[in-house]
Amino acid sequence: GNVWAGAAYQGISRFDGISWHLFTTKNSGLPDDFITSVSCDKSGAVWIGTTSGVAKYENDIWTVFNASNSPLQWDAITAVSVDRADRVWIGTFGHGAALYDHGKWTIFGQENSGVTNYNIQTIVTDTHNNTWFAMEYAGMAEFTPARYDGNSLFVNDTISGCDSPSLEDVFLTGNGCQNRRIISQQITGKVSDYYRIIQKA
């Protein structure tokens, strides 16, 4: 029932419906006052992205994850999103994405997933537990747990029976199918530094 609002250089504020409380590096365990994102899990823990790592706030206890004490390769966090399985997805600027799954870390980049750019701008988990990644100059990628094969993050995310996968061209079009508004296609050719995706859903 609380509202959390973060700001650049100003820390993060919590509104409980009556009053506001401001958390900063001076009065809390927040690692940085530059807030980039915030997401909450089912237990009530708040995950806060900052330019100095990810902070977890739960029961008045602060826990910070950064490049010095975790597999995170960069402290500049751009996005944090908690999915329905209470897994924490973390985006960085320049070092891809990370998944914190109840204590287990996995790092995803271009070499082991469908992420097409290491600069993650935003991560959002929808009501069907699909996780969407928006990347700088590189379109979107979708992770769907139902089609995850345990190896590559997005390897099985191409919807069959719709538009064929693109091989060399990175200009993709589609009208949607299977009652889905946005379709994803597997890109196997990398002929450009960025991808332009057009959809007419």
Disulfide bonds with the S-S distance in Angstrom:
Cys162-Cys177 1.81
